[in-house]
Amino acid sequence: MASVTDGRRVRLTPFEEYMLGDEYPGWPMTFWIRLAFSEPLDSARLNRAVTATAMSHPLLAARIEFDRRRRPFWVPAPVTTVVHEYHSTELDSEFPTSEPIDLQKEPGWRIWKDNRGGSHVVWMEFHHAVCDGVGAFRVLEDILASYRDDTCPPASNLDLNWQQLTHRYRCDNLSGLTQRISQWAWMIWRIAAYSATAPASLDVVSWPKGVPAGGMVPSQARIAPLGDVNEYLRAAKRHGCTLNDLVITCLFRSLQETMVQRVPDRRHRLRLFIPMDLRGNPLNTCQVGNVVGMLHIDRIVGARGPASNPVSVSSVANDMKIYRKTQMGRALVVSLEAVTAIFGSPAWLLSPKKCGATSVLTNLKTPLQASKLAGPDGRVQIGSTVLESVELFPPVRPMTPACFGLLTYGNELRLTMRFQPATFPTADADSLFNRFTDELRNIKDN
């Protein structure tokens, strides 16, 4: 869908507007990337690199303003992103802040540098209305390249790149009117069918009744290095599926055990949201943005009968094969565009009190493997400084309080979980995370 422009203003795409609207007190629509370096980065030089990168990508400097009809627009603004310094605890489970990003007053991303002695950690925080995970890693590459070269482009670059916003993600790349209509109708029907059936939620407090009077407590993080990714790729080949299929199966089995243990005498509909990268369309000239769709995959589990059996790899692989063939990853984008065309806004699809998914699994695969900064071992090196580890933490939602991130860096598969302890207690979250990592290691070895 082409962007609607009004002079220097650019209308948000339906997906961007959906990400903007799907934000509630205590539940910011932000995701995090954690970077651990072999030695500390120079703060002044990092600030210059951040400024250079913001000047190269228009959405990183844009703000949001609303017109008289409350329609949101991107508007250009001066580059004000700076590196925030904070003092962490000894725990990797804590994010630097839980304050939401106000897109009307500040850019949609933040950089945090840990100034605790012995820590060489940098956090990147992005609002999902600005870009997706793949776009965020493009930003990271540009920051590291600018840091290496210590260069800052002239401010005029921002004005030149602003024109890119009129050519960001368009969903419609099908040929032929009949094909478009039939494909769109099928996708919208599938989204409507999913919306009609609510899945089981991990939320044990029943949001929003359980939100503390003083506000929501910060979300927490968990990290698990899983070892050599090639071992998991060989396991996927033995099972005749992709690595993503294998991981989805293991998460379903972990959720199955968690839900059946909690309520043993009933069936549960488990639903996973699987973000899908939709880049590759030549119409997309703005790579730092949202070029992402979403798959929904369900399983019915229970304590008795066939539903008590572990979710099988073959059934997940077959479903994912069909979804890829029919481009179901585009269904959410198509539905948002259709609803916006009819009602003027995608807000009709927003419902914070309804569970959309039991959990979310974001697999970014190998986001830095093709980087020009990557060495023979797949790790990024800037002079003597090595980027030793990278992790991704997706947003958590009101009725989806535990979400998972997966990526490969330096041939090591790394799993993360972000959860909200106010509605999904820490003990339950740790138990689920341990089950998931155990399932992955077991399926790799068997």
Secondary structure by P-SEA (a helix, b strand, c coil): cbbbbccccccccaaaaaaaaccccccccbbbbbbbccccccaaaaaaaaaaaaaacccccbbbbbccccbbbbbbbcccbbbbbbbbccccccccccccccccccccbbbbbbcccccbbbbbbbccccccaaaaaaaaaaaaaaaaacccccccccccccccccccccccccccaaaaaaaaaaaaaaaaaaaacccccccccccccccccccccbbbbbbbbcccaaaaaaaaaaacccaaaaaaaaaaaaaaaaaaaaccccccbbbbbbbbbcccccccccccccccbbbbbbbbbcccccccccccaaaaaaaaaaaaaacccaaaaaaaaaaaaaccccccccccccccccbbbbbcccccccccccccccccccccccccbbbbbccccccccbbbbbbbcccbbbbbbbbbcccccaaaaaaaaaaaaaaaaaaaac
